[in-house]
Structure formats: structure tokens, C-alpha cells
Amino acid sequence: MKNMNQLMRQAKKMQEELTKAQEELAQRTIEGSAGGGAVKVKVSGQKEILGIEIDKEVVNPEEVEMLQDLIVAALQDALKQVDDMTSSELGKYTRGLNIPGLF
């Protein structure tokens, strides 16, 4: 029973550390870009879009599709960075554990 209590304390401590890490990640801001920086997107660590910045030079009414593609690419870049950051940071606490659906 002593080992079970110790295991429960360790699990609780790990849960507290994971919660704290998730809160810290949520406070971070990530910037994705496309078109050599012509389109920039800022997102939070919780994948909330905080802002979009578009260089005037890529705003051409005759090439709307290109601008749309740049915005999508910048969003994808930012969201991938958030996923990578989350995986890297939270992976510190879950290495060696094989818990499906943890993230």
C-alpha cells in the first residue's frame, strides 16, 4: 500500500506540473509567416488568432487567390509552431508514458 500512496503522490505532482506548463504555454505568442514575411499571423499557445499583418505590396485585387493562399500558409506555419512547442514542452513530463489521447 505504501507504493500505491507514493505512486498517487507522483501522479498528482505530474498533473500539477502539466497544468502549470499548459498555462504557461497558453500565455506565449507565436508568429507564423508566408511569402517571405509578406503575411504574418500571431497566435496564442492555445491557437487563438491574435492578429494578421499583411504587407501592402501583396494586396492586389487581381490576385486575391494568392493573398488568400499566403494567409492560409502563414496560419498553418503558426499553428504548426504551436503544436511543436506544445509537444516539446509537455513531452518533458510525459516521456516514457504511453497514454493515448493525452494531448
Long-range contacts (C-beta under 8 A, 24 or more apart in sequence): 14-93, 17-93, 18-90, 18-93, 18-94, 21-89, 21-90, 21-92, 21-93, 22-90, 24-89, 25-85, 25-86, 25-89, 25-90, 28-85, 30-78, 30-81, 30-82, 30-85, 31-78, 32-74, 32-75, 32-76, 32-77, 32-78, 32-79, 32-80, 32-81, 33-74, 33-77, 34-69, 34-70, 34-71, 34-73, 34-74, 34-77, 35-70, 35-73, 35-74, 38-70, 39-67, 39-70, 39-71, 39-73, 39-74, 40-74, 41-71, 41-74, 41-75, 41-77, 41-78, 42-78, 43-75, 43-78, 43-79, 43-82, 45-82, 45-85, 45-86, 47-79, 47-82, 49-75
